[in-house]
Amino acid sequence: MKAVPLKELKQELGAISNQELQELCLKLSRFKKENKELLTYLLFKSSDEDAYIQSIKNYMDEQFKIINTKSYFYIRKSIRKILTNTKKYIRYSQKKETEVELLLYFCEKLKNFSPSIKNSQQLINVYNRQLILAKKIVDTLHEDLQYDYKLIMSELQDNYY
């Protein structure tokens, strides 16, 4: 089945009743976990962005604690999973400040991770790519926020790699 363009979907959604719209949303949430997570964010978390950011930071803290450190293979695999999930949560918010905050927190956790990521070029590359991405986003923000985030970024870059 071919998907209909967004414009047609919008027109059709405007023509249906609130009850039908509610039923459609519930059906969507049953099919994919991501749809349910997005609906949860939109209904419950979007009003308090700071609490949402903190919950994702707590998630990252927990995930970094349970990483299998027996080999760099497992470390890389776990860190890629954490980053993938973090980016998924960033997509739900679609706010640049949230994205920068979470990317910088991820980099901070990665920099302070033990055993050091200096022994794995792949992990160093992941770290550097996220810092570069955060820098690009920071450059689009308001000047006051840029200053604050650039201070954090300079700490993450100084004397490291």
N, C-alpha and C positions, 0 to 999 in steps of 0.2 A: 504494500500500500504506500502510495506517495503522500508525503506530508503537504498540507495546505499552507500557503503563505501566511505570515503573521497578520497581515491586514485583514484577510478573510476570517481568521480565527477571532480577531478583535471584534469584527462586525457581528459574528455569530454569537459571541459571548454577551454582547450588548443586547441582543434580542431575546435572551432567555431569562427566566425568572430567578430570583435569589435562591429558591429551594433547589432548582435544577443546577444552579451554579455550585451550591454547596455539595450536592451529590457528585458532580464532576470532580471537584477537588478531592473528595474522599476516595473516589475511584482511582484518581491519579496517585494518591498516597499509598495505595495498596500495591501498586505495580513495581515501584522501585524504592529502595531505601533512601536514595538521594532526594527523591520527590518529597518523601515524608520529612526528611531532615530540613529541606528548604521550607516546607510549610510550617514546621516547628519554629524555625528562625523567624519567619515573617509574622507569625501569630504571637509568639511569646518573647522572643529575644531582641527583635529589631528596635523596640522602644528603649532599651537600655544597652547601648553599644559597649559601654565600659564593662559591664558584667559579662557580656558575650566574649569580649577580648580576654577577660580574666579566666573564663571557663576554658577557653582554648589554650591559654598558657598553662592552666592546671593539667589539661590533657597532655600537653607536651612534656611537662615535668614527669608525669606518671610514665609516659612512654620512654623517655630517656632513662628512667630508673630501671626499666625491665629489659634493656638492650642486652643481648648475649655478647659479652666482650671476649669470648674465647678466640675469635679470629676476626680479622678486618672484613672478611666476607659477610659475616652476620651483622657486623656493625653497619656496613654500607647498606645492606638490605633493610635493616630496621630504620635507618635514617631516611632512606628514600621513602619508606612507608609513612613516616611521620610527616615528611615534607609534602607528600601527595595529599594526605588528609588535611594538613594545614591549608594548603592551596584550595582545597575543596571548600573549607569553611570560609576562606577569604572570598571566594566566588559568591557565596550566599549573601555576604554583606555588601559587596561592591563599593565599599568606601575606601578611598586611598589611604586615609589615616590608619584605618584598621589593618590594611595590607602592610603598610610600612612597619607598624608596631609589631605585628606578628612575625614578619620576616626578620626584623632586627632581633627579636627575642629568640627566634630559631638560631640565628647566627651566634648569639651570645651563648646559648646552651651548647652549640657545637664547638665553639672556641674553648669553653671550659670543660668539655667532655674528657673523661679519663677512661681509657688511654688516649693520649693525644692524637689528634687527627693529622699531625705533621708526618706521620709514618705512612699515610695513604694519600697518594696524589689524587685519587678520585674524590675523596672527602674534601680535600683542599679545594678542588674544582667546584664542588657543590657549594661550599662556603663562599668562595669568590663570586660565583654566579648569583647567589642570593643577595650578596652585598651590592653588586652592580645593579641588579633589578631594583633593590630598595633605593639606591641613589637616583635612578631614573625617575622613580615615583616621587621621591622627595623634591626633586627639581620642579615638579608641577604644583607643589603645595604652596600655601601662603608663606610669606617671608618669615614670620615668627616661628611657624612650625618647622620650616626649613632649618632655621638656626638650631632649634632644639634637637632635631633628628640628626643633623650633621655633626653635632657634638658627640652623640652616641656612636655614630658611624666612625668618627675619627678614633674613638677609643677602641672600636673593634678592629680597625685597620692598623693602628700604630704597632710597630715592631712585631708584626705577625704576617708571615708569608710575604 
